[in-house]
Amino acid sequence: MTQTLSGAVAANIRAELARQRVSQAQVAERLGLSQAAVSRRLTGQTPFELDEVAAVADLLAVAPSHLLAVAA
């Protein structure tokens, strides 16, 4: 099964949010989006924009490249 880049980014963000116990509500507040909009991004229905990835990386204190990594 081939995973898309946007799907990999969503999966990486979901995993890091779970590891750090950061809620969708916290992400929504940081991004200025509704919790429903964040949920759509985390489930892969709507891709994250690069600026959003950078903001989430800042919230989680990780490098944006950590969230953009794709397993080969």
N, C-alpha and C positions, 0 to 999 in steps of 0.2 A: 504494500500500500504506500503510495507516494503522498507525502504531506506537503501542503503549500507553505510558502514562507509566512503568509498571514496566519495560517493555522498554527505553525510552529511558534510564532510570536505570542499568540493568544495562550498556547499551552505553557510556554515559558513564564508568562506573566501570572497565569493561574497558579503554577507551581510555587513561584516565589511569594505570591500573596499568601498562600497556605503556609509556607515555611515560616514567614514572618508574622503570621496571624493579622494581616492587614485586611480590612473589610472592603467590599465593593463601595460602600458609602464613603469611606475615606478616599478611595480612588476618584469617585465621582466628584467629591468636593475639590480635590486637587486639580482635576481636569475641567471643572466648571460644567459638568454634564449631569444629566439625571442618572440615577442608579440603573434605570432600565437601559439607557444608552450604554453604560459600562457593561452591563450584563450581555448585551448584544455583541459587544466587542470581545468579551471573554469567551463567548460561545462560538466565535468565528462567523457570526451572521454579518457583522460589519467589521471591516479591517481597521486596526489601529493606524492612525496617522503617525508619521515619524515624530512630530512634536509631542504627541501624546505618549509615545514610547519613552521619549526623553524625560517627560514630566513624571511618568511612573517610575523610571529608573532613579530619578532624584528622590522621589518619595521613599523608595526602597533602599536607597544608598548603595546601588549597584551601578556598574557601567552599562550604558545602553547596549553595548555589544553583547553583554550577558543575556539580555532579553531577546536579542536578534539572532542568537546562535541557532543553527539548524544542524541536527544530527545527520551525518552522512549515511 
